[in-house]
């Protein structure tokens, strides 16, 4: 292992560290070395649970001929996209500009000043060798053409998104819902052809839009999709939690890797579905998803790691698939037959001769036979001892912030203290390990080492998670932390002239471009989450700074969005900005039980709530100065409700508010 690489703690960087390619981590020193040695850069971007990253690593990077070609003519750099989403975003944009598509492993050739002149994804060994040979020849014999290509692409990437500011409009939100309707699969749920991704923020948007507009079709699309994802093999019926995406239209055959962010966002979606419908199945799915996260992704200091690999013993899905003949020794013949019948485990199988447990054949899939839970537990422990899954044990700030939001919401709605305790433990972990003394964030922790300045997603997601935790506990410290983080986000990431947040801080490492990203991917856009945070802080605190920033940010989003269905989290922000809102201030000696019950029983996405108690009064006075004038009663509670700038008379019962 090279000394350079041994200093890096990422599982992705270390995974194939013994191979003969002399990898360097991304650093200014590496590019300076490329300049001094007059070499172009061979850049590989991937992540530790990426199947094709594994394939390319084993097939090519562990091959001596490929290693000699790379080491001789190039300076090789490897980047973990989960640790450096800023680097990944810049060069994925280059790949998309060159090819119209992208993916991982992301493979690029750069000049020593970081400008790309070739980009692609997975390459078989023979094609990679041809590329290396041709690129080395061009660098040697036609350097000007290579440099010119790099300059041209860089100029293209640096063109600022020239979209003018706009105004958020209800018509844009309605158009997003209609676009989802046009791509909806009426038989199996989901949107568009396979591969089908869960994209939970799309479903959260559809549920909230349906709630506010009383649009039954929009609601049914979301609920049918949530049902279908659970029935198929995307959900791990034995161990809980969801895999990354489905390769088929029925949600049966997943890509088996499980990621923290998917499961956190899906838990949020199913929590919303439960609160809108009160259907017990959705509560069960939330619990089985979050219990999976707590059981298998938790770390001893309190954070959650990234996820689990799709492969076991080099075989994708081996950990998850079952056959009828292996279960009788575990369950007994009778119970094995019951288990196999319920979960569709057959001799023929449904995946490479084995079976992915599923409920597609069960018409009443929400009516589980008595005793199945105990059988599942036995099969789960059998599966654990049969083979093992690789775990990517990085702890990422942004992804843990999504888990924080999910645990806080579920803890409130399901009245589950375990989830609130886990959410508070995340905050404690991040505060100790990933928050600097000046309040700035770091992006990654692993084996006692934190690294990389926080990016927009870290600040936006963590602020959102803290607001969700405040809304579940009313502990003022969480609101104060959200205010502090959002303030840093405005100071170092926000464009106060035109709106929009940059992906990395103004005082951080400056990459090839600093383009504002707005499109939702597997995770929502940091710009859209930031808009939601600003809107909520404006309503919670009454402070002009947040209101002005929120207005500028939503105007920028309105101008930047060209395909509303691709920006569902921005649509969630527009719902808060455009639909009637309500602000509730509660004063009491302690958290009123009727307040918690009210928030638990029915969804109120339009409502923000502040609680003033003797313990929180001073903190709230600093965060929301208008609360100074609200007296705390000696007994009972007082409720002060304002709607769209008009405030009603206070009352001593939340039932009198007409919410």
C-alpha positions, 0 to 999 in steps of 0.5 A: 500500500502506498504511503499516500493511500494509507492515510485515507480512511475511506473503505472505497479507497482502501478496498483495493489498496493492495492492487498495483495501481499507485493511487493517490487521494484527491489533493492539491499535492497530487495535481502538483505532482502531475504538473511536475511529472508532466502527466495527465491525471487518471481519475476514478470516482466510485463508492464502496457498495457500487457493484460495477466499481468492484467489477472494474477494480478486480478486472482492471485495477488489479491487473498488472498490465493495466496498472503499468499503463496507468502508472507509467503515463498518468497520475492515478487519483481515486475519489470516494463520491460519498465523501467528496460529493463536490468533486463527484458533482463537477466531474459527473457534469463533465461526463453528462456534457460529453456523453449525455449520461453518467454513472459509477464508476466514473472514469475521467482523464484530466489535465494537471490543472483539473480540466477534463478531456475524456469522461466515461463510466465502466470500461472493460479491460481491453477498452481501458487499455486502448483508451490509456494507450491512445490518450498517452499518445495524444498527450505526447504527440498532440498536446495542444488538441488535448489542452484545447478540448479540456479548455472547451469543456471547462468553459462550457461547464463554467457557464452560469445557469443563466435562468432568471429569477421567477416566482413560485406558482401553484401552476408549477406545483400542479404541473409536477403532479401531472407529470408524475401522473403521466409516467405512473405505472397503474399496474405496479406503481412507480413512475417510468420503466425499469429500473425503478427507484423509490425516490421517496421525496417524490412520494412525500410531495405527492402525499402532501400535495394531495392532502392540501388539494384533496386530489384523490388520484395523486394520493392513490398514486403515492399509496399504490407505489408505497404498497408495491415497493413493500410487496416486492423484493425491494423490501427485505421481508426477513430483515427489514429495510429497503434495497437501492432500486428494482431492476424490474417493473414489479419491484421484485428483483432489487439491486441488493445494496441497502443505503442509509439515505434510502431507508431514512427517506422511505421511513419518512414517506411511510410515516407520512402515509401512516399519518394520512391514512392511519393504516397499520401496515404503514406503521409496521413498515416504518418500524421494520425499516428504522429497526433495521437501521438501528440494528445493522447500520448503527455504530458504537459512538452513536452515528450510522454508517453508509450501508451494506453491499449487494454482494456476499462471497462475490455473489450479488443477492446471495445473502437475501435469497432462499430455497425451500430445502434449506428452511425445514432444518431451521423452522421445522417442516410445517412452519417452513412450508407456511413460510415459503407459501407466504413469501413465494419461496419455490423450487423454481425460484425467481432469481437465478434459481433461488427465491427473493422473499416477496408478497406479490402473490398475496392478495391480502398482503397486509394481513400477516398470518399469526406466528410469521413474525417469530418465523422471520426472526429465526430465518433472520438469524439463520441468514446472518450465520449463513453468509456475511455482508460487507458494510461501508462503515463511513459515517456521513453528516448529510446521511445521518441528518436524514436519519435524524429527520426520519427518527424524529418524525417517526418518534413523534408520530408513532409515539416511540421513545426509542426513535427519539432517543436514537435521534438525540444520539445522532445529534450528540455524535455529530456534535462531538465528532463532526462539528468544529469548535466554530460551529462549522461541519465536517463531512465524514467520520470513520474509525475515530478520524473526521475529514473534509469540510462540510458541503451544502447538503451537510448544512441543509440536511442537518438543519432540517433534521434539527428542526424535525427534532425540535418539532418532536421534543420542543427542546430549544437547543435543537432549534438554536443549533438549526439557527446557527447552522443555517446562519453559517450556510447563508454566510458561506454558501449563499448567493445574496445577489441572485439566490441559490446556494453553492455546493461548497463554501466560499472559503473552501477548496475551489474546484473547476466549477461552483455551479449551483445544483438544483435537480433532485437525485436519489437524495433531494437537492441541497438547494431545495432542502435549504429553501424549506429550512429558510421558510420554516425558520422565517415562520418560527422566528419572525426574523427578517433575515430568514424571510428575505433569504427564503424569498430570494431562494424560492425565487431562484428555484422558480427560475432554475426549475425546468422540469417540475417533477425532477424537483419534488423537494422544491415543490415541497418548499413551494407548498409551504410558501404558496399554501395557507400557513399557520403559526402556533405559539404555546406557553406552558410549564411543560410540554402539554400532553394534548399538544403531543397528541394533536401533532401525533394524530393528524398531519399539519404540514402547514403548521409550525409550533413554538413552545415557551416554558420557563426553561426555554424562555431565554433561548427563545427570546434570542431566537424569536424575539417576539416570544418575549411578550407571551406570558407563561400561565401558572397552570395549564397552557395557552395557545396563540394561533396566527394564520397568514398574518392574522392572529386569533384570541388565545385559548387554553385548549388546542381543541378550540383552535379549529385546526 
